[in-house]
């Protein structure tokens, strides 16, 4: 069978906690045409198909030699017999499932005594204990509500071991961050900007004054308009490890300087980015769900200084961060890691 998708599990064996776990897979598309790849989980070695579910999104757009990640969620119900079970991930082209597909290797997982034990029946409580419990719950409800609404969780997403290659826009990254896309900007050359300003000066009181010399206004152009998010491998620009950047769909060595936009899966109170780059000013901008700017932070980078990355950070306690943008148009951008502090508040 021809090879279209190279499927590699993160680990050969999966450990379950209270019957639950998640198996990660890296998928590289080696076909020639762009496709919409669909992932399906397959139960093996006595496992039940109902235990398995591919985490959303189950389909992703893929170009030739592009790498994507998928995750299979495992939920083994109580009462399942102790034993060793297995699963695999199959990936196929949506428009040609019969021919363009590949099967991944088997990932094993074990069900132990905790999952195998049948749930114990709850003993009945006397009515007076129910009443007392209800009173206690009412008394502490306020404290519990406050804790739920204000608890925070910090998640660091490190790209040092990510698989290299261009990734599709609107790609799910990790817990805390939902999608990432590029934000190419229209730019004017110095001559075009000068000529545009000259044309503006020639318009007086609503009347166009004919200049002695003809004036040509050049239209704005978009730098690397087709750039996509990309993982640059170790060795690029002397990098000791992989980083998140941008790149041209057909050449990862081009268009590495385009701003990135990130959408949060849950609202956050703080965003921090560790990055490398050129000798330029890089800016982080954070926004609420209505698009109002909540804060900015700017830092410069020192080329090829990879021991101590530069840091930008924005915090907002009142209005929560919904999405943020980072980078420098036309200056090399290399993100080492992103740290997100999320909250239970909406």
C-alpha positions in Angstrom: 0.0 0.0 0.0 1.4 3.4 -0.9 2.6 5.6 1.9 0.6 8.9 2.3 0.7 9.5 6.0 3.6 8.8 8.3 2.0 8.3 11.8 4.2 8.3 14.9 2.8 8.0 18.4 4.3 10.1 21.2 4.7 7.0 23.3 4.5 3.3 22.6 2.5 2.7 25.8 -0.3 4.8 27.4 -0.8 5.2 31.2 -4.3 5.6 32.4 -5.3 7.5 35.5 -8.6 6.3 36.9 -9.4 4.8 33.6 -8.7 7.9 31.6 -5.8 9.0 29.4 -4.8 10.6 26.0 -2.5 9.2 23.3 -0.7 11.8 21.2 0.3 11.2 17.5 2.4 13.2 15.0 1.3 12.8 11.4 3.4 13.9 8.4 1.7 14.0 5.0 4.0 12.7 2.2 1.5 12.9 -0.7 1.8 15.4 -3.5 -1.5 17.2 -3.5 -3.1 19.3 -0.8 -5.7 17.2 1.2 -8.1 17.4 4.1 -6.8 14.7 6.4 -9.2 12.8 8.7 -8.0 10.9 11.8 -9.9 7.9 13.2 -9.2 5.9 16.4 -9.3 2.1 16.1 -9.8 -0.2 19.1 -7.5 -3.3 19.2 -6.6 -6.2 21.4 -10.0 -6.5 23.0 -10.6 -2.8 23.6 -14.1 -1.3 23.0 -14.5 1.3 20.3 -16.7 3.3 22.6 -13.7 3.9 24.8 -11.9 6.0 22.1 -12.5 9.4 20.7 -10.3 11.6 18.6 -10.0 15.1 20.1 -11.4 17.9 18.0 -10.6 18.9 15.3 -10.6 15.4 13.7 -9.9 16.8 10.2 -7.1 19.1 9.2 -5.9 20.7 6.0 -2.4 19.4 5.0 0.1 20.3 2.3 2.9 18.0 1.1 5.5 17.3 3.7 3.4 19.1 6.4 3.1 17.8 9.9 0.0 17.9 12.2 -0.7 16.5 15.6 -3.8 14.5 16.7 -4.8 13.2 20.1 -6.9 10.1 21.0 -8.9 10.4 24.3 -9.4 7.1 26.2 -12.1 6.6 28.8 -12.4 3.1 30.2 -15.6 2.5 32.2 -15.5 1.0 35.7 -16.0 -2.7 35.7 -13.8 -3.4 32.7 -11.7 -6.6 33.2 -8.1 -6.2 34.1 -5.9 -6.7 31.1 -3.7 -5.2 28.3 -5.5 -3.4 25.5 -4.5 -1.5 22.4 -5.4 1.2 20.0 -4.1 2.8 16.8 -4.7 6.0 14.8 -5.6 5.7 11.1 -5.4 8.8 8.8 -7.0 9.2 5.4 -7.8 11.8 2.8 -11.5 12.9 3.1 -12.0 12.8 -0.7 -10.3 9.4 -1.3 -10.6 7.3 1.9 -10.3 4.0 0.0 -6.9 4.6 -1.5 -5.2 7.5 0.4 -4.9 6.2 3.9 -2.4 4.7 6.3 -2.6 2.8 9.6 -0.5 3.9 12.6 1.4 1.6 15.0 -0.3 0.0 18.0 -0.3 1.9 21.3 -0.8 -0.4 24.3 -2.6 0.5 27.6 -3.4 -1.5 30.7 -6.5 -1.6 32.8 -5.7 -2.2 36.4 -7.7 -3.1 39.5 -9.0 0.4 40.1 -10.8 0.5 36.8 -11.8 -3.1 36.9 -13.6 -2.8 40.3 -17.3 -2.3 40.0 -18.6 0.9 41.6 -19.8 0.4 45.1 -23.3 1.2 45.9 -23.8 4.3 48.1 -25.2 3.5 51.5 -28.4 5.3 52.5 -28.1 8.2 54.9 -30.6 9.0 57.6 -32.7 12.1 56.9 -31.1 14.1 59.6 -27.7 13.8 58.0 -29.1 15.0 54.7 -30.6 18.1 56.3 -27.3 18.9 58.1 -25.4 18.4 54.9 -27.7 20.7 53.0 -27.2 23.4 55.7 -23.4 23.1 55.5 -23.5 23.3 51.7 -25.5 26.5 51.9 -23.0 28.0 54.3 -19.9 27.2 52.2 -21.5 27.8 48.8 -20.3 31.4 48.7 -16.7 30.3 49.5 -16.8 27.5 46.9 -18.2 29.9 44.2 -15.5 32.4 44.9 -12.8 29.7 44.6 -14.2 28.4 41.4 -14.5 31.8 39.8 -11.1 33.0 40.8 -8.8 29.9 40.7 -6.1 30.2 38.1 -4.0 27.8 36.2 -0.7 28.5 34.4 0.2 26.5 31.3 3.5 26.7 29.4 3.6 25.7 25.8 7.2 24.9 24.8 8.0 24.4 21.1 11.5 23.0 21.5 10.5 19.4 20.6 7.8 20.2 18.1 8.0 18.5 14.7 9.3 20.9 12.0 7.3 22.1 9.1 4.5 24.5 8.0 1.2 24.1 9.9 -2.2 25.2 8.7 -3.7 28.5 9.9 -6.3 28.1 12.6 -4.4 25.3 14.1 -5.0 24.0 17.7 -1.8 24.3 19.7 -2.2 23.0 23.2 -4.3 23.4 26.3 -4.9 27.0 26.9 -4.4 28.2 23.3 -7.0 27.3 20.7 -5.7 28.5 17.3 -2.9 30.4 15.7 -2.8 32.3 12.4 -0.5 34.7 10.6 -1.2 38.5 10.4 0.6 39.8 7.3 0.4 43.6 7.0 0.2 45.9 4.0 3.4 48.0 3.7 4.6 50.9 1.6 8.1 51.5 0.4 9.8 54.7 1.4 9.4 56.2 -2.1 5.7 55.2 -2.2 5.1 56.7 1.2 6.8 60.0 0.1 4.8 60.1 -3.1 1.6 59.4 -1.2 2.2 62.3 1.2 3.1 64.6 -1.7 -0.2 63.7 -3.4 -2.0 64.5 -0.2 -0.4 67.9 0.0 -1.5 68.7 -3.5 -5.2 68.5 -2.4 -6.2 71.9 -0.9 -9.7 72.8 0.3 -11.3 70.0 -1.6 -9.7 71.1 -4.9 -7.0 69.1 -6.6 -4.1 71.3 -7.5 -2.3 70.2 -10.7 1.4 69.6 -9.9 4.2 70.8 -12.1 5.6 67.3 -12.1 3.4 64.2 -12.5 2.8 62.3 -9.2 2.4 58.5 -9.2 1.0 56.9 -6.0 2.1 53.3 -5.6 -0.4 50.9 -4.0 0.3 49.2 -0.7 1.7 45.6 -1.0 1.3 42.8 1.6 4.6 41.2 2.7 4.4 37.4 2.6 0.6 37.4 2.3 0.5 33.5 2.0 2.7 32.9 5.0 1.6 30.2 7.5 2.5 29.4 11.1 5.5 27.1 11.1 7.9 25.2 13.3 11.6 26.0 12.4 13.9 23.0 13.2 17.0 23.1 15.3 19.9 24.3 13.1 17.9 27.0 11.3 19.5 30.3 12.0 21.9 28.4 14.4 19.0 27.4 16.6 19.8 24.9 19.3 16.1 23.7 19.4 12.9 24.1 17.4 10.8 27.3 17.6 7.4 28.6 16.5 7.7 31.1 13.6 6.1 31.7 10.2 7.1 30.5 6.7 6.1 30.3 3.1 4.0 27.2 2.3 6.6 25.9 -0.1 9.8 27.1 1.6 10.4 27.2 5.4 13.4 29.4 4.9 11.2 32.3 3.6 8.7 34.6 5.2 10.0 34.0 8.8 9.1 37.5 9.8 5.3 37.8 9.9 3.2 38.6 13.0 1.2 35.8 14.6 -2.3 36.0 16.1 -3.4 33.6 18.9 -6.9 32.8 20.0 -7.3 31.6 23.6 -9.4 28.5 24.4 -10.3 30.1 27.8 -9.9 33.7 29.0 -6.6 34.6 30.6 -5.3 37.1 33.1 -1.7 37.0 31.8 0.3 36.1 28.6 4.1 35.8 28.6 6.2 35.0 25.5 9.9 34.0 25.5 11.4 34.6 22.0 14.5 35.1 19.9 14.8 37.4 16.9 16.6 40.1 15.1 17.9 43.4 16.5 14.5 45.0 16.4 11.6 46.0 18.7 9.0 43.2 19.0 5.5 43.9 20.4 2.9 41.8 22.3 -0.7 43.2 22.1 -3.5 41.7 24.1 -7.3 42.2 23.5 -10.6 41.4 25.1 -13.4 39.5 23.3 -14.7 42.8 21.9 -11.4 43.7 20.4 -10.5 46.4 22.9 -6.7 46.6 23.5 -5.9 45.6 27.1 -2.2 46.2 27.1 1.1 46.0 25.2 4.7 45.1 26.0 7.8 45.7 23.8 11.2 44.1 24.0 14.2 43.9 21.6 16.1 40.7 20.7 19.8 40.1 20.3 20.6 38.0 17.2 21.9 34.5 17.8 21.8 34.9 21.6 19.9 31.8 22.5 21.0 31.3 26.1 18.7 34.0 27.5 15.5 34.6 25.4 13.8 38.0 25.5 10.5 38.2 27.3 7.3 40.2 26.7 4.3 40.0 29.1 0.8 41.5 29.4 -1.4 41.1 32.5 -5.0 42.2 32.9 -7.0 41.4 36.1 -10.2 43.3 35.3 -11.0 42.6 31.7 -9.9 39.1 30.6 -7.6 38.5 27.6 -9.4 36.8 24.7 -6.7 36.9 22.0 -3.3 38.4 21.4 -0.8 39.2 18.6 2.9 39.1 18.6 5.9 39.6 16.3 7.5 42.1 14.0 6.6 42.5 10.3 9.6 41.6 8.2 11.9 40.9 11.2 12.8 37.3 12.0 10.4 36.0 14.8 11.2 32.8 16.7 9.0 31.9 19.7 10.6 29.5 22.3 7.6 29.2 24.6 4.3 30.8 25.6 3.0 30.9 29.1 -0.8 31.4 29.7 -2.5 32.0 33.1 -6.1 31.2 32.7 -9.0 31.7 35.2 -12.4 30.2 35.9 -14.1 33.6 35.2 -15.6 34.3 31.8 
